Amino acid sequence: MMIESTLRIYNSIGKVVPVWSLDTDTYTVYHNAEKGDEDKTSYHSECIRYHINYVMQHSPDRLEALVDSGEIKNYLDELESRINAAIDEQVELWKKTDKEYLLAVADDNNVHKTQLANIFDMKAKEAIYAAMVYR
């Protein structure tokens, strides 16, 4: 589905186009500048895809307001950064405090360290997605 801002401008070929639009199927934000140039930003991270799908099902007017105000790109960029930082912070905390992980580090067991790090990542995503993505 394409969500478009109400504000329109002429593009380089003289066609009237929305200044901002969001394609919820391809997770792409389009911005048409006054010079007629189109800037396209595609989001590939699962957290942004899941968030857009969730908001479309539960509160599509929220996305429409973000697109209409021109804040959609900044909103998605900041959300992605905050989610990734939260996941990284939690994983690092577990790496510093988990006895099994510290033992694997002491034994220089890279396979077990990687396995545990992947488990930490999945656990962190589960908790953080519930708090930040699905809201």
C-alpha positions as CSV (number, residue, x, y, z in Angstrom):
1,M,0.0,0.0,0.0
2,M,1.2,3.5,-0.8
3,I,0.8,6.2,1.8
4,E,1.2,9.7,0.4
5,S,1.5,13.1,1.9
6,T,-1.1,15.7,1.1
7,L,1.5,18.2,0.1
8,R,2.3,18.0,-3.6
9,I,5.0,19.4,-5.9
10,Y,5.9,19.2,-9.6
11,N,8.6,16.8,-10.4
12,S,11.2,17.2,-13.1
13,I,8.8,16.2,-15.9
14,G,6.0,18.5,-14.7
15,K,3.9,15.8,-13.1
16,V,2.3,16.5,-9.7
17,V,3.7,14.1,-7.1
18,P,3.5,13.9,-3.3
19,V,6.4,15.3,-1.4
20,W,6.6,12.2,0.9
21,S,5.3,8.7,0.4
22,L,5.8,5.3,2.0
23,D,5.4,2.0,0.2
24,T,4.4,-0.4,2.9
25,D,4.9,-3.4,0.6
26,T,8.6,-2.7,-0.2
27,Y,9.3,-0.7,3.0
28,T,10.5,2.3,1.0
29,V,10.3,6.0,1.7
30,Y,10.2,8.4,-1.2
31,H,10.9,12.1,-0.9
32,N,10.4,14.4,-3.9
33,A,12.5,17.6,-3.4
34,E,11.7,21.0,-4.8
35,K,14.3,20.6,-7.5
36,G,12.4,17.6,-8.9
37,D,14.8,15.1,-7.6
38,E,13.5,11.9,-5.9
39,D,15.3,10.5,-2.9
40,K,14.5,6.8,-2.2
41,T,15.3,5.0,1.1
42,S,14.6,1.3,1.4
43,Y,14.6,-0.4,4.8
44,H,15.7,-4.0,5.0
45,S,16.0,-4.6,8.7
46,E,13.5,-7.0,10.2
47,C,12.7,-4.6,13.0
48,I,11.5,-1.8,10.6
49,R,9.6,-4.3,8.5
50,Y,7.9,-5.8,11.6
51,H,7.1,-2.3,12.9
52,I,5.6,-1.0,9.7
53,N,3.4,-4.2,9.4
54,Y,2.3,-3.9,13.1
55,V,1.5,-0.2,12.8
56,M,-0.4,-0.8,9.6
57,Q,-2.6,-3.4,11.3
58,H,-3.2,-1.5,14.5
59,S,-2.8,2.2,13.9
60,P,-2.4,3.1,10.2
61,D,-3.3,6.7,10.9
62,R,-0.1,7.0,12.8
63,L,2.0,6.2,9.7
64,E,-0.2,8.5,7.6
65,A,0.5,11.4,10.1
66,L,4.3,10.7,9.9
67,V,4.3,10.7,6.2
68,D,2.1,13.8,5.9
69,S,4.3,15.7,8.3
70,G,7.5,14.6,6.5
71,E,8.9,12.9,9.7
72,I,8.7,9.3,8.4
73,K,12.3,8.9,7.4
74,N,13.7,10.4,10.5
75,Y,11.3,8.4,12.6
76,L,12.3,5.1,11.0
77,D,16.0,5.9,11.1
78,E,15.9,6.8,14.8
79,L,13.7,3.8,15.7
80,E,16.1,1.4,13.9
81,S,19.1,3.0,15.6
82,R,17.5,2.8,19.1
83,I,16.5,-0.8,18.6
84,N,19.9,-1.9,17.4
85,A,21.6,0.0,20.2
86,A,19.3,-1.6,22.8
87,I,19.9,-5.1,21.4
88,D,23.7,-4.6,21.3
89,E,23.7,-3.2,24.9
90,Q,21.7,-6.1,26.2
91,V,23.9,-8.7,24.4
92,E,27.1,-7.0,25.8
93,L,25.6,-7.1,29.3
94,W,24.9,-10.8,29.1
95,K,28.4,-11.4,27.6
96,K,30.0,-9.7,30.7
97,T,27.8,-11.5,33.3
98,D,26.9,-15.0,31.9
99,K,29.0,-17.6,33.6
100,E,28.8,-20.1,30.7
101,Y,29.9,-17.4,28.2
102,L,32.8,-16.3,30.5
103,L,33.9,-19.9,30.8
104,A,33.9,-20.3,27.0
105,V,36.0,-17.1,26.7
106,A,38.5,-18.5,29.3
107,D,38.7,-21.8,27.4
108,D,39.0,-20.0,24.1
109,N,36.1,-22.0,22.8
110,N,35.0,-19.9,19.8
111,V,32.3,-22.2,18.7
112,H,30.5,-22.1,22.1
113,K,31.1,-18.3,22.4
114,T,29.4,-17.8,19.0
115,Q,26.5,-20.1,19.9
116,L,25.9,-18.3,23.1
117,A,26.2,-14.9,21.5
118,N,23.5,-15.9,18.9
119,I,21.3,-17.1,21.8
120,F,21.8,-13.8,23.5
121,D,20.9,-11.9,20.3
122,M,17.7,-13.9,19.9
123,K,16.7,-13.4,23.5
124,A,17.4,-9.7,23.3
125,K,15.4,-9.3,20.1
126,E,12.5,-11.1,21.7
127,A,12.3,-8.7,24.6
128,I,13.2,-5.5,22.8
129,Y,10.9,-6.1,19.9
130,A,8.0,-6.6,22.4
131,A,8.9,-3.3,24.0
132,M,9.9,-1.2,20.9
133,V,8.8,-2.7,17.7
134,Y,5.3,-3.9,18.6
135,R,4.0,-0.6,20.0
